[in-house]
Amino acid sequence: MIKFSSKYFQKFNFSQGQIRKFLQAAYRDLNIAKQVDIPEVKFQFAYNALIKLGITAISCFDYRVKSRSGHHVKILEKASLILANKDIKSIGNKMRKTRNTDIYGGGILMSDKQANRYLDFMESVFHSSENFFKNKLGRLL
């Protein structure tokens, strides 16, 4: 059983329609990441897609994420457990730290190769999570 700390999560009954909208938003960001040629933009949208996918997975358990310091770490932890993919936590945290360096540390230079590796990771996460969401929602989208 997955436990949700009240510090970061609040019980909330989402409709399947609401959860599907979360999932659509995650796919939209993934598709934007696939379409752009600017490595930093590709990376940012891939990271956003991961966070949104995590929020979607959490919402399937009738919890919403509270906006608090450290909530992205908790989203990645729970998504990793829910979707049974330990790389979500480890690679996701690496992505989170890179994003934070970009925002708070004066920026980053992202190579095409790095951005494409993160995008490939995200595509594999989305692909591996399809059955979970089909089981929870009755269909993917």
N, C-alpha and C positions, 0 to 999 in steps of 0.2 A: 504494500500500500504506500502510496506517495503522500507525504505530509506537506502541508502548505502553511508556512508561518504567517500569522496574522500581521506581522510587521510589513511583509511584502505582498501579501495576497488577501483578497476579500472575497468571501462567498458571494456568488452572483449567478442567477439562472439565465444563461444565454439561450436564445432560440437557435435552432439549426440555421436559420437564415442569417443571424448575426455572425455565427461561427463561419459560415460560408463567405461572408463579406470579409472577414479577417483573412481567410485563406486566399481569396481573390486578391486582396491587397498585397499579400506576400508574393504571390505569383506575378503580379504586376511589377513589383520591384525587381524580381528575378529577371523578368523579360526586359526591363530597361537595362539592367546590368549586361545582358547578352547583346544588346543592340548598340551600346556606346563604344567608342574607340578610345576614350580618355581613361587611362588606368585608374586615376583617383576616383572618378565618377563610377566606373565599373565596380571598384572595391566598395565604395559607400553604399551603392544600391544592393550589392550582394550582402553586405552586413545588415542593412535594413531588412532585407528579405529574411535573413536568419532570425532576427529579433521578432519580426512579425509572425514567422512560422512558429516560434516558441510561444508567443502570446496565443496563437490559435490553438496549439496543443494544450496549453493550460486551460483555455476556455472550455475545452471538451470535458474538463473535470469540474466545471461550474465555479471557476475562480477567475477573478480579474486581477491584473497586476496593479499594485499601487505604485505611483511615481515617487520613489525615494532614492536617496543616494545608495548605489549598489544594486539597483533593481535589474540592470542588464545582466549582472553576474547571476542573479537568482533565476532569471528567465532562461539563461543558458544551462544552468544546472538542472532545472526542471525539464526543459526540452530534451536534454540528454537522457534523463531517466525515462520520460514518457515515451520517447521515440526509440529507446534502446540503442542509442548511438553515442558512445563515449567521446567520439571526435567532436561532437557538437560542443561539449564543454571545453575540451582542450584547444581545438582550432578556433572555436568561437571566441574564447578568451584571448587568444592571440590577436584575432581580428579586432576585438574590443580595445585592447591595449594600443594597437596600431591606430585605430580611430581616435582614441584619446590623445595620443601623441600628436596627431594631425590637428586636433582642435586646441589642445592646451599647451602643446610643446613647440609651437611655431611651424607646424606643417611637416609633411612627409613627402618624399619622392617615391612614388610607386612605379615599379617597372611593369611593362606589359606582361612579362612572365609571371610576376607575383600576382597581379590582378587576375590573370587567367587561371592560376592555380586555385585562388580563392573561389572564383566563379565555378570551376570544375567541382570543387568541394561542395558548393551550394547546390549545384545540379544533382549531385549524388545524394545529398541529404533530402532534397525534395522527392527524388525518385524513390528512395528507400522508405519515405514516410507515406507514400500514396495509399498503401493498404490500411494503415492506421486510420487515416482520414476517411477512406471509403467505409470502413467498419463503423466509425463514429457518426458519419453523416449520411450513410446510405448510398452516396455517390461522391465523387471527388469534388466537382464544382456544379 
